[in-house]
Amino acid sequence: MNEYKECRLCGRECAVDRSNSPMGAWCGSSDTITLAWAGLHFGEEPPLVGEGGSGTVFFSGCTLGCPFCQNYQISRGGMGRQITDREFLDIASRLKAMGAENLNLVTPSHYIPSLVKLLPEVRQAGMPVVWNSSGQERAEAMKEIFSSVDIFLPDLKTLDSRVARDYYRFAPYPSIVEPALREMADRRPLKISGDGVMKQGVLVRHLVLPGELDSTEEVLSWFSKNLKGRAMLSIMSQYTPVVSPEYPDPRPNRYLSEEEYDRVVDMLVRYGLEDGFIQEWITGCDWLPDFNRTNPFSSELSRPLWHWERGYVGK
């Protein structure tokens, strides 16, 4: 069965024939894997980075579509190049040779049928696979990838359907992500090596939206009741009011305030959530990636291997 012909991989269930054309598909992607960048990333959470860095592979396209996406050049802007299955496996192999602690697949959900065939070979080579997604894969699609993934790194954007509708253009998001995260934690208990590197488990990310702290509190309350002690939590304070040309109305059009940041820290204490990470409070956008560059990130945070325009660029 060709799951791309009537695609229902994510919660949007577009039912578009992606084997012919990406036209009409929310993700904007065909049935051929399209990548934007690959390399070692040292800016992820410490259990993912270790000594060698996380071997990140950035896929083009996305099933969610946040108006403030920091990677909008590749998620909605079309940057990227189609590659063959053999090229994907070669990139994974080269990342391993560079010392990568894992293969970190960034926004891979719309390529599940292709990756299900490729990831067993990656894992057989002794490289843990990280599934770094928005968390809104349909349950039927998730069943296919569980046997091929060691670490789940899902977003938990919100559990409020109003916030999901207004910010992510997808009101059903909470009803999809909540059971998905439960199952991830059930299937992948935490396993951390002696040197602090995650070998298996779930690390949930939550981006705090300025002006929407009630939504953040709902997320933290749910996490404390359902995943505390079974998964790790990472609080992101880096909301940046950048907007792609597709979205002329960014919401909200400001950074997180220091007062809001302090309130989130208080929430973490109140819910006893200590097993995880929180970004320092920052404003500004100098750190935003630019996928026009060979290295979209700062040189301190990453080492490039492959770029969508230039091919292999690492040594």
Secondary structure, DSSP 4 states (H G I P E B T S, - for coil): --TTTT--SBTT-----TTT--TT-TT---SS-EEEEEEEE-SS-HHHHTTT-EEEEEES--SS--TT-TTHHHHTS---EE--HHHHHHHHHHHHHTT-SSEEEES-GGGHHHHHHHHHHHHHTT--EEEEE-S-B-HHHHHHHGGG-SEEEEB---S-HHHHHHHHS-TTHHHHHHHHHHHHHHHS--EE-TTS-EEEEEEEEEEPPTT-HHHHHHHHHHHHHHTBTTBEEEEE--------TT-SS-SS-SPPPHHHHHHHHHHHHHTT--SEEEPPP---STT---TTSSS-S-TTTEEEEEETTTEE---
